[in-house]
Amino acid sequence: MANTLEGERPADYLTRLAASDLGRSYKSLIVEELGIRPGATVLDLGCGPGADLAALAEAVGSTGRVLGIDNDASAVAEAVQAVSGLPQVEVEEGDVHHLELSERSVDRVHTDRVLQHVADPNAVVAEAARVLRPRGIGGFAEPDWDTLVVDYPDPAIPIAYRQFITDRVVRNSRIGRQVPALCEGNGLVPNRVIPITAVFRDVTEADRIFGFQRVTHRAVAAEYLTVKQGESWIHHLRTARLFASVTLFVTFAERKPGDPA
Ligand SMILES: C[S@@+](CC[C@H](N)C(=O)[O-])C[C@H]1O[C@@H](n2cnc3c(N)ncnc32)[C@H](O)[C@@H]1O
């Protein structure tokens, strides 16, 4: 992944991101916009260490059910710990391409920055559509890495850096813009797309999210940047006033009422 610090486990980075001002605000917006009612069944695809499970549990209340699924065993173990004391939440290790759930069995599907990593995003959206009940809603939050902008005296350098990320680092780097069409292709109606642009002025925080330094070393090794360009870029990011941003698109898509399974 592009976005973990050297030596840091992904779950640590995700827990910190979720706890940041940025993480808290966009995550609560998604849960709110999903319009989850007490008693509902909600599926969190790629739940990671469980950043969203408590908020989803609160939304469904004691009569509802939340199921988190992730294929990373250590993230699942952390998520299980995070939700101990919330009997309405279950966490399972599994692959979001093949859900062991019946069709039309859940009211909401929540997924945050997962499709960017999977082998087949269309298959995952198809699974989400299959398990949603008629009028059920999926909320898919995915970045579009072409929206990464960084202020730098020579604009060719951030463009080359971004190109390295979209070509080599993130598997489905333009997934943010593709989710509405994937939903339509799988019988979901994407009613709303909310863009969320994260702006970073603090280099330490930006480095945690983007892994600037580590990714720059890789971009140099892959000859997207020269050694000199890489050094100047890192020096600039460390010493100048940072402006960097990236946009996440959150697509809310509804399963048509009475849609045949
Ligand atoms: C960027 S993390 C997001 C985690 C969580 N949604 C959050 O917001 O903190 C992406 C997660 O997707 C999971 N993931 C990637 N591919 C998967 C797959 N095929 N099946 C299940 N989980 C997957 C990873 O293990 C990781 O926990």
The ligand as a Gaussian input file, in Angstrom:
#p B3LYP/6-31G(d) Opt

LIG

0 1
 C       -7.526000       1.116000       3.280000
 S       -8.080000      -0.239000       4.208000
 C       -9.628000       0.387000       4.830000
 C      -10.104000      -0.297000       6.097000
 C      -11.373000       0.297000       6.683000
 N      -12.453000       0.251000       5.732000
 C      -11.167000       1.704000       7.188000
 O      -11.803000       2.630000       6.675000
 O      -10.351000       1.894000       8.106000
 C       -8.538000      -1.460000       3.061000
 C       -8.970000      -2.762000       3.706000
 O       -9.484000      -3.617000       2.692000
 C       -9.114000      -4.941000       3.003000
 N       -9.198000      -5.752000       1.789000
 C       -8.512000      -5.581000       0.627000
 N       -8.864000      -6.544000      -0.253000
 C       -9.781000      -7.333000       0.360000
 C      -10.514000      -8.493000      -0.038000
 N      -10.379000      -9.019000      -1.246000
 N      -11.385000      -9.031000       0.843000
 C      -11.538000      -8.508000       2.082000
 N      -10.875000      -7.402000       2.513000
 C      -10.001000      -6.825000       1.667000
 C       -7.703000      -4.790000       3.557000
 O       -7.303000      -5.924000       4.303000
 C       -7.835000      -3.515000       4.393000
 O       -8.183000      -3.786000       5.720000

